[in-house]
């Protein structure tokens, strides 16, 4: 599984979701109010980076980022 809601994380998941997310889950399950959220696991992030590494590298080497113009238009028109 690659995505968890925060209340479904716990301290025994630190290696897969990170310390902050794991302990926010512990707080939520103990009754302390925490903002709603979700966690993308480290494995999901690594897989994503495998898929887009070449594109990111091209963008950083001086190519025009593909999404920048669209984002600027959305902000301007928003």
Kinemage of the C-alpha trace (Angstrom):
@kinemage 1
@onewidth
@group {chain A} dominant
@subgroup {mainchain}
@vectorlist {calphas} color= white
{ca unk a 1} P 0.000 0.000 0.000
{ca unk a 2} L 1.389 3.397 -0.962
{ca unk a 3} L -0.998 5.874 0.682
{ca unk a 4} L -2.399 5.959 4.220
{ca unk a 5} L -4.610 8.430 6.038
{ca unk a 6} L -2.761 9.834 9.034
{ca unk a 7} L -4.990 8.097 11.561
{ca unk a 8} L -3.951 4.748 10.067
{ca unk a 9} L -0.236 5.289 10.696
{ca unk a 10} L 1.611 4.356 13.861
{ca unk a 11} L 5.040 4.454 15.450
{ca unk a 12} L 5.931 1.023 14.059
{ca unk a 13} L 5.670 2.515 10.524
{ca unk a 14} L 8.465 5.096 10.897
{ca unk a 15} L 10.642 3.429 8.253
{ca unk a 16} L 7.887 3.424 5.635
{ca unk a 17} L 6.079 6.727 6.270
{ca unk a 18} L 8.572 8.837 8.208
{ca unk a 19} L 8.726 9.892 11.833
{ca unk a 20} L 6.395 12.897 11.687
{ca unk a 21} L 3.600 11.044 9.901
{ca unk a 22} L 3.908 8.003 12.151
{ca unk a 23} L 3.683 10.021 15.334
{ca unk a 24} L 0.854 12.203 14.050
{ca unk a 25} L -1.038 8.953 13.577
{ca unk a 26} L -0.296 7.955 17.159
{ca unk a 27} L -1.581 11.313 18.395
{ca unk a 28} L -4.755 11.074 16.299
{ca unk a 29} L -5.537 7.566 17.494
{ca unk a 30} L -5.023 8.591 21.123
{ca unk a 31} L -7.751 11.225 20.762
{ca unk a 32} L -5.644 14.320 20.175
{ca unk a 33} L -6.953 16.417 17.315
{ca unk a 34} L -4.578 16.654 14.379
{ca unk a 35} L -5.281 18.111 10.939
{ca unk a 36} L -6.682 15.632 8.438
{ca unk a 37} L -4.143 14.390 5.983
{ca unk a 38} L -2.643 11.496 4.156
{ca unk a 39} L 0.810 10.011 3.830
{ca unk a 40} L 2.584 8.875 0.688
{ca unk a 41} L 5.068 6.180 1.601
{ca unk a 42} L 8.769 6.357 0.914
{ca unk a 43} L 8.387 3.429 -1.500
{ca unk a 44} L 5.823 5.382 -3.517
{ca unk a 45} L 8.096 8.406 -3.636
{ca unk a 46} L 11.044 6.287 -4.800
{ca unk a 47} L 8.913 4.689 -7.533
{ca unk a 48} L 7.664 8.095 -8.683
{ca unk a 49} L 11.233 9.391 -8.866
{ca unk a 50} L 12.266 6.386 -10.954
{ca unk a 51} L 9.543 7.256 -13.452
{ca unk a 52} L 10.242 11.003 -13.738
{ca unk a 53} L 13.965 11.271 -13.018
{ca unk a 54} L 14.860 11.813 -16.692
{ca unk a 55} L 12.254 14.531 -17.137
{ca unk a 56} L 13.375 16.344 -14.000
{ca unk a 57} L 17.004 16.109 -15.084
{ca unk a 58} L 16.180 17.622 -18.505
{ca unk a 59} L 14.239 20.463 -16.871
{ca unk a 60} L 17.098 21.235 -14.486
{ca unk a 61} L 19.659 21.210 -17.302
{ca unk a 62} L 18.078 24.225 -18.954
{ca unk a 63} L 15.048 22.869 -20.713
{ca unk a 64} L 11.787 24.716 -20.309
{ca unk a 65} L 9.673 23.049 -17.596
{ca unk a 66} L 6.566 21.598 -19.251
{ca unk a 67} L 4.037 22.622 -16.634
{ca unk a 68} L 5.201 26.113 -15.708
{ca unk a 69} L 3.134 27.948 -18.301
{ca unk a 70} L -0.011 26.027 -17.487
{ca unk a 71} L 0.427 26.726 -13.771
{ca unk a 72} L 0.958 30.416 -14.421
{ca unk a 73} L -2.217 30.515 -16.536
{ca unk a 74} L -4.230 28.778 -13.820
{ca unk a 75} L -3.020 31.244 -11.192
{ca unk a 76} L -3.697 34.232 -13.457
{ca unk a 77} L -7.149 32.978 -14.518
{ca unk a 78} L -7.994 31.456 -11.135
